[in-house]
Amino acid sequence: MNTRYTFLAAIGVLSAVLAFPAFAADDALARIKARNSIRIAVPQDYPPYGFVDSSMKAKGYDIEMATIIATKLGVKLELIPVTAPNRIAYLQTQKADLTISSLGKTPEREKVIDYSVAYAPFFDAIFGSKDVQAKNFSDLSGKTISVTRGSMQDDELQRLAADAVVKRFEDNNATLAAFLSGQTQMFAAGTSVAAAIQQKNPNQSLELKVILSNAPCYVGVPKGEPQLLAKVNEIILEAKKSGALDDISQRWLGAPAGTLPE
């Protein structure tokens, strides 16, 4: 009886050992490779990070980053359009494998998702036409800049460009209208605002002049997927080292990605 019990117990242990590799392999990265596709949540109405052009094709910084990751993994890319409110939920409900949607890092988000190393900058900056010369804060002395009163850009201007002639307006539309109508030489805003202006006014020779601050963007990864997170980090760091991130940033944001946190 004892011999039979020992034999059955041994079989049970052996079965558990044999089953373990299959269980361990059932992680997000393994599922992506088995499916031969990766579902990446991206913005569709937030230029220059993600938007749909006139031919209904997805374009932008985030789209290019998603393409690089899929290519490096050797799988098909499935773009999943999301909005700011649901880009985290899509990860939690497994509707997407990754979220690449100009996602900033916050303590609240870190409780429910994991973050890659940073892949993109998110600039608050001063923008103006190409015929206005300004490459640093001292160049802003005496130049007129429109900004929305009480905004982060307003605070940054007061701290970093005290000698500029700052004209404050009550909302973003008035701030941008002042620049477009020639009331000011430049305006202070986020990169997404500047990109939207350029898209609506293609004849406007707009460029980034001086960076006020940089709040980087990260790839959102489901909690508890270390293999997938490690692979995404590897791909981003490789793109950073090769200069690919600087190229993408220059193309969409008008400045290199620069030093990004790891």
C-alpha positions as CSV (number, residue, x, y, z in Angstrom):
1,M,0.0,0.0,0.0
2,N,2.8,2.4,0.9
3,T,4.6,1.4,-2.3
4,R,1.5,2.2,-4.4
5,Y,1.1,5.6,-2.6
6,T,4.7,6.5,-3.1
7,F,4.4,5.6,-6.8
8,L,1.3,7.7,-7.3
9,A,2.9,10.6,-5.4
10,A,5.9,10.4,-7.7
11,I,3.7,10.5,-10.8
12,G,2.0,13.6,-9.4
13,V,5.3,15.4,-8.8
14,L,6.5,14.5,-12.3
15,S,3.3,15.7,-13.9
16,A,3.6,19.0,-12.0
17,V,7.2,19.5,-13.1
18,L,6.3,18.7,-16.8
19,A,3.4,21.0,-16.7
20,F,5.4,23.9,-15.2
21,P,7.2,25.0,-18.4
22,A,3.9,25.3,-20.3
23,F,2.5,27.4,-17.5
24,A,5.5,29.6,-17.2
25,A,5.5,30.2,-21.0
26,D,1.9,31.4,-20.8
27,D,3.0,35.1,-20.5
28,A,2.1,38.1,-22.6
29,L,5.2,37.9,-24.7
30,A,4.7,34.2,-25.4
31,R,1.0,34.9,-26.4
32,I,2.0,37.7,-28.7
33,K,4.5,35.4,-30.5
34,A,2.1,32.5,-30.7
35,R,-0.6,34.8,-32.1
36,N,2.0,36.4,-34.5
37,S,0.6,39.8,-33.8
38,I,0.7,42.6,-31.2
39,R,-2.2,44.8,-30.4
40,I,-1.0,48.3,-29.5
41,A,-3.3,51.0,-28.2
42,V,-2.5,54.4,-29.9
43,P,-4.1,57.8,-30.1
44,Q,-6.0,58.8,-33.2
45,D,-6.7,62.5,-32.5
46,Y,-3.6,63.8,-30.7
47,P,-1.0,65.1,-33.2
48,P,1.9,64.8,-33.4
49,Y,1.8,61.7,-31.4
50,G,-1.0,59.9,-33.1
51,F,-3.6,61.0,-35.6
52,V,-5.4,60.0,-38.8
53,D,-4.4,61.9,-42.0
54,S,-6.6,62.8,-45.0
55,S,-6.1,59.4,-46.5
56,M,-7.3,57.8,-43.2
57,K,-3.8,56.5,-42.4
58,A,-2.5,56.5,-38.9
59,K,0.5,58.7,-38.4
60,G,2.6,60.2,-35.7
61,Y,5.4,59.6,-33.2
62,D,3.5,56.9,-31.3
63,I,2.6,55.1,-34.5
64,E,6.3,54.9,-35.5
65,M,7.3,53.6,-32.1
66,A,4.6,50.9,-32.3
67,T,5.9,50.0,-35.7
68,I,9.4,49.6,-34.4
69,I,8.3,47.3,-31.6
70,A,6.3,45.1,-33.9
71,T,9.1,44.9,-36.4
72,K,11.7,44.0,-33.8
73,L,9.4,41.3,-32.4
74,G,8.8,40.0,-35.9
75,V,5.0,40.1,-35.6
76,K,2.1,41.8,-37.3
77,L,1.1,45.2,-35.9
78,E,-2.6,45.8,-34.9
79,L,-3.3,49.4,-34.0
80,I,-6.1,49.8,-31.5
81,P,-7.4,53.4,-31.4
82,V,-7.9,54.7,-27.9
83,T,-8.7,58.0,-26.1
84,A,-7.0,59.4,-23.0
85,P,-9.7,58.0,-20.6
86,N,-9.6,54.4,-21.8
87,R,-5.9,53.9,-22.7
88,I,-5.2,52.3,-19.3
89,A,-8.4,50.3,-19.2
90,Y,-7.5,48.6,-22.5
91,L,-4.4,47.2,-20.9
92,Q,-6.3,46.0,-17.8
93,T,-9.0,44.3,-19.8
94,Q,-6.5,42.7,-22.2
95,K,-7.9,44.5,-25.2
96,A,-4.4,45.7,-26.0
97,D,-1.0,44.2,-25.3
98,L,0.7,47.6,-25.0
99,T,-0.3,51.2,-24.8
100,I,1.7,53.8,-26.7
101,S,-0.3,56.9,-26.3
102,S,1.8,59.9,-25.1
103,L,1.5,58.3,-21.6
104,G,3.1,60.2,-18.7
105,K,4.1,58.5,-15.5
106,T,2.1,59.1,-12.3
107,P,2.0,57.3,-8.9
108,E,-1.6,56.4,-9.4
109,R,-1.0,54.8,-12.8
110,E,2.0,52.9,-11.5
111,K,-0.4,51.0,-9.2
112,V,-2.2,49.4,-12.1
113,I,0.3,49.2,-15.0
114,D,4.0,48.9,-15.5
115,Y,6.1,51.4,-17.5
116,S,8.8,51.0,-20.0
117,V,11.8,53.3,-20.1
118,A,10.9,56.6,-21.7
119,Y,10.6,56.6,-25.5
120,A,9.6,60.2,-26.3
121,P,9.9,63.7,-24.9
122,F,6.8,65.8,-24.3
123,F,7.8,69.4,-24.6
124,D,6.4,72.6,-23.2
125,A,8.1,75.0,-25.5
126,I,8.1,78.4,-27.1
127,F,7.1,78.3,-30.8
128,G,7.3,80.9,-33.5
129,S,7.8,81.5,-37.2
130,K,11.1,80.6,-38.8
131,D,12.0,84.2,-39.4
132,V,12.2,85.0,-35.7
133,Q,15.6,84.2,-34.3
134,A,15.5,82.7,-30.8
135,K,17.6,79.7,-29.7
136,N,17.9,80.2,-26.0
137,F,16.3,82.2,-23.1
138,S,18.5,85.2,-23.5
139,D,17.4,85.5,-27.2
140,L,13.8,86.0,-25.9
141,S,14.6,89.3,-24.2
142,G,12.3,92.0,-25.6
143,K,10.4,89.6,-27.8
144,T,6.6,89.2,-27.5
145,I,5.2,85.8,-26.4
146,S,1.5,84.9,-25.9
147,V,0.6,82.4,-23.2
148,T,-2.5,81.3,-21.4
149,R,-2.8,82.9,-18.0
150,G,-2.1,80.6,-15.1
151,S,-1.0,77.7,-17.3
152,M,2.2,75.6,-16.7
153,Q,3.7,77.5,-19.6
154,D,2.9,80.8,-17.9
155,D,4.7,79.7,-14.7
156,E,7.7,78.5,-16.7
157,L,8.0,81.7,-18.7
158,Q,8.0,83.8,-15.5
159,R,10.8,81.6,-14.1
160,L,12.9,81.1,-17.2
161,A,12.3,84.1,-19.5
162,A,11.8,87.1,-17.2
163,D,13.0,89.6,-19.8
164,A,10.5,88.5,-22.5
165,V,7.4,90.6,-23.2
166,V,4.7,88.1,-22.1
167,K,1.1,88.8,-23.2
168,R,-1.4,86.7,-21.2
169,F,-4.8,85.6,-22.4
170,E,-7.7,83.8,-20.7
171,D,-7.8,80.7,-22.8
172,N,-5.8,78.7,-25.3
173,N,-7.8,79.9,-28.3
174,A,-7.1,83.5,-27.5
175,T,-3.4,82.7,-26.9
176,L,-3.1,81.1,-30.3
177,A,-5.2,83.7,-32.1
178,A,-2.9,86.4,-30.8
179,F,0.1,84.7,-32.5
180,L,-1.7,83.9,-35.7
181,S,-3.0,87.4,-36.1
182,G,0.5,88.9,-35.5
183,Q,-0.1,90.4,-32.1
184,T,2.9,88.4,-30.8
185,Q,6.0,87.0,-32.3
186,M,5.8,83.6,-30.5
187,F,3.6,81.6,-28.2
188,A,4.2,79.1,-25.4
189,A,2.3,75.8,-25.4
190,G,2.7,72.0,-25.5
191,T,4.0,70.2,-28.6
192,S,0.6,68.8,-29.3
193,V,-0.9,72.3,-29.5
194,A,1.8,73.5,-31.9
195,A,1.3,70.4,-34.1
196,A,-2.4,71.0,-34.3
197,I,-1.8,74.6,-35.4
198,Q,0.6,73.5,-38.1
199,Q,-1.8,70.9,-39.3
200,K,-4.6,73.4,-39.6
201,N,-2.3,76.1,-41.0
202,P,0.1,74.3,-43.3
203,N,1.4,77.5,-44.8
204,Q,2.5,78.7,-41.3
205,S,6.3,78.4,-41.0
206,L,6.2,77.2,-37.4
207,E,9.2,75.8,-35.5
208,L,10.2,75.1,-31.9
209,K,12.4,77.9,-30.5
210,V,13.2,77.2,-26.8
211,I,12.2,74.2,-24.6
212,L,10.6,75.1,-21.3
213,S,10.2,71.7,-19.9
214,N,10.1,68.0,-20.8
215,A,7.7,65.4,-19.3
216,P,8.6,62.2,-21.1
217,C,6.3,59.6,-22.5
218,Y,6.4,55.8,-21.6
219,V,5.0,52.6,-23.1
220,G,2.3,51.2,-20.8
221,V,2.7,47.4,-20.1
222,P,0.2,45.2,-18.2
223,K,1.2,44.5,-14.6
224,G,3.1,41.4,-13.9
225,E,4.6,40.8,-17.4
226,P,8.3,41.0,-16.8
227,Q,9.3,39.2,-20.1
228,L,7.3,41.6,-22.2
229,L,8.5,44.7,-20.3
230,A,12.2,43.6,-20.6
231,K,11.8,43.1,-24.4
232,V,10.1,46.5,-24.9
233,N,12.9,48.2,-22.9
234,E,15.5,46.4,-25.0
235,I,13.9,47.6,-28.2
236,I,13.5,51.2,-27.0
237,L,17.1,51.4,-25.7
238,E,18.4,50.0,-29.0
239,A,16.4,52.6,-30.9
240,K,17.8,55.3,-28.6
241,K,21.4,54.1,-29.1
242,S,21.0,53.9,-32.9
243,G,19.7,57.4,-33.1
244,A,16.2,56.3,-34.3
245,L,14.4,58.0,-31.5
246,D,16.2,61.3,-32.2
247,D,15.2,61.0,-35.9
248,I,11.5,60.3,-35.0
249,S,11.5,63.2,-32.5
250,Q,13.1,65.6,-35.0
251,R,10.5,64.6,-37.6
252,W,7.4,65.1,-35.4
253,L,8.5,67.4,-32.6
254,G,11.1,69.6,-34.3
255,A,13.8,68.7,-31.8
256,P,15.8,65.6,-30.9
257,A,14.6,63.3,-28.2
258,G,17.6,64.1,-26.1
259,T,18.3,62.6,-22.8
260,L,15.4,60.4,-21.7
261,P,15.1,58.6,-18.3
262,E,15.7,54.9,-18.1
